[in-house]
Amino acid sequence: MKCFGYVGLFQDFVKEDRIQNLQILEINEAGSLTKFLAQIPNHSLKIYPELDMMNIKLPEMSFDLIVHSDVLEHIKYPIRGLSECYRLLKPGGYCAFTIPMIVDRLTASREGMPPSYHGSGENLSDFIVYTEYGCDAWKQVIQAGFQECRLFSIDYPSAQALVAVK
């Protein structure tokens, strides 16, 4: 909402005319936001395995906003996933997302470590964690091609939202 200069409640934000006209891609369900995003006519929700974040079968520069929550740590090559988001965004578009971050530590690959999982279900391999994010998570946004990464503190110190700006 801050990127769009809006102050107020999210339930009201999605009803704004300028927001109602946005092309929005939501990758997996973004928690409690999904029910509100669904009120936007050009909102598209794509859920794994329908959508492979490392190879998204959608046309480039087709979205104004991409939203995902706690997905990137489960992507084997997260920079590739972010690059796909960059490709899909129109110039000036935003990719807003959350990732779990370990406070006071740098981002680390879990390669060669015992498996770690976030989530539950029949197929735990869908919930494997490939990357443990730390205070330098913003670097992957820039490495993926974005010009800017904004950080918003939702619940200091561990709940941060990142916004990649094309």
C-alpha positions in Angstrom: 0.0 0.0 0.0 2.9 2.3 0.7 4.3 1.9 -2.8 0.9 3.1 -4.1 0.8 6.0 -1.6 -2.2 4.6 0.2 -2.8 5.0 3.9 -5.7 3.0 5.4 -6.9 -0.5 5.6 -6.1 -3.2 3.0 -9.8 -4.0 2.6 -10.4 -0.4 1.4 -7.2 -0.2 -0.6 -8.3 -3.0 -3.0 -11.6 -1.0 -3.8 -9.7 2.0 -5.0 -10.3 2.6 -8.8 -6.6 2.7 -9.6 -6.0 -0.5 -7.8 -9.1 -2.2 -9.4 -7.4 -1.5 -12.8 -4.1 -3.3 -11.9 -3.0 -6.6 -13.5 -2.0 -8.7 -10.4 -0.4 -12.1 -10.2 -0.5 -13.8 -6.8 1.8 -16.8 -6.5 0.3 -19.3 -4.1 -2.0 -17.8 -1.5 -0.6 -14.8 0.3 -2.2 -15.6 3.6 -5.1 -13.4 4.6 -4.5 -11.0 1.6 -6.0 -13.5 -0.9 -9.6 -12.9 -0.1 -9.1 -9.1 -0.7 -6.9 -9.5 -3.8 -9.6 -11.7 -5.3 -11.9 -8.6 -5.4 -9.7 -7.0 -8.1 -11.0 -8.0 -11.5 -7.5 -8.6 -13.1 -6.2 -10.7 -10.2 -4.8 -14.1 -11.1 -4.0 -16.7 -8.4 -1.5 -19.4 -9.5 -0.7 -22.2 -7.1 2.1 -24.7 -7.2 2.5 -27.0 -9.1 0.3 -25.2 -11.7 3.0 -22.5 -11.7 6.7 -23.2 -11.5 8.3 -20.0 -10.2 11.5 -20.8 -12.0 9.8 -21.1 -15.4 6.5 -19.1 -15.5 4.5 -19.7 -18.6 3.0 -16.2 -18.9 3.9 -13.3 -21.2 6.5 -10.8 -20.2 5.5 -7.4 -19.0 1.9 -8.5 -18.3 1.6 -7.5 -14.6 1.7 -4.3 -12.5 2.0 -6.2 -9.3 3.2 -9.7 -8.2 2.6 -10.9 -4.7 4.0 -14.0 -3.0 4.4 -14.9 0.7 6.8 -17.4 2.2 7.4 -19.0 -1.2 10.9 -18.0 -2.2 12.7 -20.1 0.5 11.2 -23.2 -1.2 12.6 -22.4 -4.6 15.8 -24.2 -5.5 17.1 -21.3 -7.5 15.5 -18.2 -5.9 17.3 -15.6 -8.0 15.8 -17.4 -11.1 12.3 -17.2 -9.5 12.8 -13.5 -8.9 14.1 -13.0 -12.4 10.9 -14.5 -13.7 8.9 -12.0 -11.6 11.0 -9.2 -13.1 10.3 -10.5 -16.6 6.6 -10.5 -16.0 6.4 -7.0 -14.5 5.6 -3.9 -16.6 8.1 -1.1 -16.2 7.5 0.5 -12.8 5.9 -2.6 -11.5 6.3 -4.1 -8.0 7.0 -7.6 -6.7 5.9 -7.6 -3.1 6.8 -10.6 -0.9 7.6 -12.0 2.4 10.2 -14.5 3.4 11.1 -15.9 6.8 14.4 -14.2 7.9 16.8 -15.2 10.6 17.7 -12.0 12.5 21.4 -11.0 12.6 22.5 -13.6 10.2 23.3 -13.7 6.5 21.4 -15.6 3.9 22.6 -19.2 3.6 21.9 -22.1 1.2 20.8 -25.3 2.9 22.6 -27.4 0.3 24.6 -30.2 2.0 22.6 -29.7 5.3 20.0 -32.0 6.7 16.5 -31.3 5.2 14.4 -28.6 6.8 10.7 -28.1 6.1 8.2 -25.3 6.5 4.6 -26.6 6.3 2.8 -29.9 6.5 1.0 -32.2 4.2 1.3 -35.5 2.5 4.3 -34.6 0.3 6.9 -33.0 2.5 9.2 -32.5 -0.4 7.0 -29.6 -1.5 7.8 -27.8 1.7 11.6 -28.3 1.7 13.6 -25.2 2.5 16.5 -24.5 0.1 17.4 -21.0 1.4 17.5 -19.6 4.9 17.2 -15.8 4.5 19.0 -13.3 6.6 19.7 -9.6 6.7 21.1 -9.6 3.1 18.0 -11.0 1.4 17.8 -7.8 -0.6 20.9 -8.8 -2.6 19.0 -11.5 -4.5 16.4 -8.9 -5.6 19.2 -6.8 -7.2 20.9 -9.9 -8.6 17.6 -10.8 -10.3 17.6 -7.6 -12.3 15.5 -5.2 -10.2 16.7 -1.7 -9.7 15.5 -1.2 -6.2 14.5 -3.2 -3.1 12.4 -1.7 -0.4 12.1 -3.2 3.0 9.1 -2.7 5.2 9.0 -3.8 8.9 5.8 -5.5 9.7 6.7 -6.9 13.1 10.3 -5.9 14.1 12.7 -7.6 14.1 11.7 -10.7 12.2 8.7 -10.0 10.0 9.8 -8.0 7.0 8.1 -7.4 3.7 10.3 -6.8 0.6 9.2 -4.9 -2.5 11.3 -5.3 -5.6 10.8 -2.4 -8.0 11.3 -2.7 -11.8 
